[in-house]
């Protein structure tokens, strides 16, 4: 297990950046038992709700809701082919789909029906590089055009909160791949700078030195993500790290962990495993 500590960053910066270090340790030994393959092809992202249902999106914009055993419960068929960049069902009973290419957000009810499509207005949001639910049913957005983290109200079509990030990151080096709110914190995954954690007022708390992270999952007091050939768990309060080595050498697109089951997504299927300590 890895233990984190913080130290003060360069005082010349407008805000203090807490750089997180960690000590080397061995990977945790896990036994992975294959359960079955889900024949879902070209999936792009996934999420989990509070009832432990899994939501999986593909390149055509279709969404499949499954139980923890991988049984398909519901399906949403996209009205037009459109790749889903982010899907989220944790914070509310509704499911959010973010389409980065077309700058659209689609909201589905708990039965994956009655889609409501919102166009992000360019006068309020120049270009949303990442977007996701907030707990108050607004939407967190990273707007790359002005380099701000914003909260956007879909009904009023107004930005209700914005904070500049150029005091923390340099624009030319930054590319935010994913963002997520969890336990009153907002996580921004940047390709070259790591995972930055903010409180709900936009105050920067720390940055985890894990690069290229495209998806974050949640489990209890932990967030988790894939890096190289491991599934990494970070405890938000203990500030500890645990790594599970994956059963195969090929790199999955994303992973979903629920109870003792792990879904690993590849190009032509999703592999379901049960993991034993």
C-alpha positions in Angstrom: 0.0 0.0 0.0 1.3 3.5 -0.8 1.1 6.4 1.6 0.8 9.9 0.4 2.0 13.1 1.9 1.9 16.8 0.7 4.3 19.6 0.6 4.0 23.3 -0.4 4.4 24.1 -4.0 6.1 27.1 -5.6 5.1 30.2 -3.6 5.3 32.3 -6.7 2.1 30.8 -8.0 -1.1 32.6 -7.2 -2.5 29.5 -5.4 -0.6 26.8 -3.7 -0.4 23.5 -5.6 -0.2 20.5 -3.4 2.0 18.0 -5.1 1.4 14.4 -4.0 4.3 12.0 -3.8 4.2 8.3 -3.0 6.5 5.6 -1.9 7.2 2.4 -3.9 5.4 -0.8 -2.9 4.6 -4.2 -4.4 1.3 -4.8 -6.2 -1.5 -6.5 -4.2 -1.8 -10.2 -5.1 -5.3 -10.9 -6.4 -6.9 -13.9 -8.0 -9.0 -13.1 -11.1 -11.6 -15.7 -12.0 -13.1 -15.2 -15.5 -16.9 -15.3 -15.5 -18.0 -14.5 -19.1 -17.6 -12.2 -22.1 -20.2 -9.6 -22.9 -20.4 -9.3 -26.7 -20.6 -5.5 -26.7 -18.2 -4.1 -29.3 -16.5 -0.7 -29.6 -17.6 0.5 -26.2 -16.3 3.9 -25.2 -17.1 4.5 -21.5 -19.2 3.3 -18.6 -20.6 4.3 -15.2 -22.4 2.8 -12.2 -25.4 3.9 -10.2 -26.1 3.7 -6.5 -28.0 0.4 -7.0 -24.9 -1.2 -8.5 -26.3 -1.2 -12.1 -23.7 -0.6 -14.8 -24.2 1.7 -17.8 -22.1 1.0 -20.9 -22.0 3.2 -24.0 -20.6 2.4 -27.5 -19.3 4.4 -30.4 -22.7 4.7 -32.0 -24.2 6.3 -28.9 -26.1 3.3 -27.7 -26.4 2.6 -23.9 -26.7 -0.8 -22.2 -27.8 -1.1 -18.6 -26.6 -4.4 -17.0 -26.6 -5.9 -13.5 -23.4 -6.9 -11.7 -23.4 -10.3 -13.5 -23.4 -8.6 -16.9 -27.1 -9.4 -17.7 -28.5 -6.7 -20.0 -31.6 -5.1 -18.3 -32.3 -2.1 -20.5 -31.0 -0.6 -23.8 -31.1 2.9 -25.2 -30.7 3.2 -29.0 -29.3 6.5 -30.1 -31.4 8.5 -32.5 -28.3 9.3 -34.6 -24.9 7.7 -34.4 -22.8 9.9 -32.0 -19.9 8.7 -29.8 -20.5 9.1 -26.1 -17.6 10.8 -24.4 -19.0 10.6 -20.8 -21.9 8.7 -19.2 -22.9 9.3 -15.6 -25.7 7.8 -13.4 -24.3 8.0 -9.8 -25.4 11.5 -8.6 -29.1 11.4 -9.6 -31.6 8.9 -10.9 -31.2 10.3 -14.4 -28.4 9.3 -16.8 -26.3 11.9 -18.5 -24.7 11.4 -21.8 -22.1 13.9 -23.0 -21.2 14.1 -26.7 -18.0 16.1 -27.1 -17.9 16.2 -30.9 -21.4 17.8 -31.2 -21.3 19.6 -27.9 -24.6 18.1 -26.8 -25.8 16.7 -23.5 -28.6 14.1 -23.4 -30.6 13.3 -20.2 -32.4 9.9 -19.9 -34.8 8.8 -17.2 -34.1 5.8 -15.0 -35.6 3.5 -17.7 -33.2 5.0 -20.3 -36.2 6.6 -22.0 -37.6 10.1 -22.8 -34.3 11.6 -24.0 -33.9 15.4 -23.6 -31.2 16.9 -25.7 -29.4 20.1 -24.7 -27.1 22.1 -27.0 -24.3 23.8 -25.2 -24.6 27.5 -26.2 -21.2 28.8 -27.6 -21.7 32.2 -26.0 -21.7 30.5 -22.6 -19.4 27.5 -23.3 -16.8 27.9 -26.0 -15.9 24.3 -26.2 -16.5 21.7 -23.5 -13.6 19.3 -23.5 -15.1 17.4 -20.6 -18.5 17.5 -18.8 -20.3 15.5 -16.1 -23.2 15.8 -13.6 -23.0 17.8 -10.4 -24.9 16.7 -7.3 -27.4 19.6 -7.7 -28.2 18.4 -11.3 -26.2 21.1 -12.9 -23.3 20.1 -15.2 -19.6 20.5 -14.5 -17.7 21.6 -17.6 -14.1 22.1 -18.5 -14.2 24.9 -21.1 -10.9 24.7 -23.1 -11.7 28.0 -24.9 -11.2 30.1 -21.9 -9.5 27.5 -19.6 -12.2 27.6 -16.9 -13.9 25.0 -14.8 -17.6 25.9 -15.0 -20.9 24.8 -13.6 -23.7 25.1 -16.1 -27.4 25.1 -15.5 -29.2 23.3 -18.3 -32.7 24.8 -17.7 -31.6 28.4 -17.5 -28.7 27.9 -20.0 -26.4 30.0 -17.8 -23.0 29.5 -16.2 -23.6 29.6 -12.4 -19.9 29.2 -11.4 -16.5 29.6 -13.0 -12.9 29.5 -11.9 -9.8 30.0 -14.0 -7.4 27.1 -14.1 -4.4 28.8 -15.7 -3.0 29.6 -12.3 -2.6 25.9 -11.7 -1.9 24.5 -15.2 -0.2 25.9 -18.2 -2.6 26.0 -21.1 -0.2 24.8 -23.7 0.5 21.6 -21.8 -3.0 20.7 -20.7 -5.6 18.4 -22.2 -8.4 17.4 -19.8 -9.7 13.9 -20.7 -12.3 13.4 -18.0 -14.0 15.0 -15.0 -16.1 13.7 -12.2 -17.7 14.9 -8.9 -17.6 12.5 -6.0 -18.0 13.0 -2.2 -18.0 16.8 -2.5 -14.9 16.8 -4.6 -14.3 17.4 -8.4 -11.6 15.4 -10.2 -10.1 16.6 -13.4 -7.9 14.1 -15.3 -5.3 15.8 -17.4 -3.3 13.9 -20.0 0.1 15.2 -19.0 -0.4 16.8 -15.6 -2.3 14.2 -13.5 -5.5 14.1 -11.6 -6.4 17.4 -10.0 -8.8 17.5 -7.0 -10.9 20.5 -6.2 -13.5 21.2 -3.6 -17.0 22.4 -4.7 -15.9 26.0 -4.4 -13.1 25.5 -6.9 -10.2 25.4 -4.4 -7.4 23.2 -5.6 -6.6 20.6 -3.0 -3.9 18.3 -4.5 -2.8 16.6 -7.7 -2.2 12.9 -8.1 0.7 12.1 -10.4 -1.1 9.7 -12.7 -1.0 10.7 -16.3 -3.3 9.9 -19.3 -6.3 8.8 -17.1 -9.4 8.7 -19.3 -11.9 7.4 -16.8 -12.5 7.4 -13.0 -14.7 4.9 -11.2 -15.9 5.1 -7.5 -16.2 2.6 -4.8 -16.9 3.6 -1.2 -14.2 6.1 -0.1 -12.1 5.3 -3.1 -11.7 6.4 -6.7 -10.1 4.0 -9.1 -8.7 4.1 -12.6 -6.6 2.1 -15.1 -2.9 2.8 -15.5 -0.7 0.6 -17.7 -1.5 -3.0 -16.7 -3.0 -2.2 -13.2 -6.2 -1.1 -11.6 -5.3 1.6 -9.1 -7.4 2.4 -6.1 -6.9 5.7 -4.2 -8.5 6.2 -0.8 -9.8 9.8 -0.5 -9.3 10.1 3.2 -6.5 7.7 4.1 -4.6 9.0 1.1 -3.3 5.5 0.3 -2.9 3.6 -3.0 -3.5 0.0 -3.8 -2.8 -1.6 -7.2 -4.2 -4.7 -8.7 -2.3 -6.3 -11.6 -4.7 -7.1 -14.4 -5.2 -10.7 -15.5 -4.1 -10.0 -19.1 -1.3 -7.9 -20.6 -3.4 -6.1 -23.2 -4.7 -2.7 -22.1 -8.5 -2.3 -21.5 -10.3 0.8 -22.6 -11.9 1.2 -19.2 -12.8 -0.8 -16.0 -15.8 -0.9 -13.8 -15.5 -2.4 -10.3 -18.6 -3.3 -8.2 -18.5 -5.6 -5.1 -16.1 -8.3 -6.1 -16.7 -8.0 -9.9 -14.6 -6.2 -12.5 -15.7 -5.4 -16.0 -12.8 -4.9 -18.4 -13.7 -3.4 -21.8 -11.8 -4.3 -25.0 -12.5 -3.6 -28.6 -14.6 -6.6 -29.4 -16.0 -7.6 -25.9 -16.2 -6.8 -22.2 -14.6 -9.4 -20.0 -16.3 -10.0 -16.6 -14.1 -11.3 -13.7 -14.7 -12.0 -10.1 -11.7 -10.9 -8.0 -10.6 -12.7 -4.8 -8.0 -11.3 -2.3 
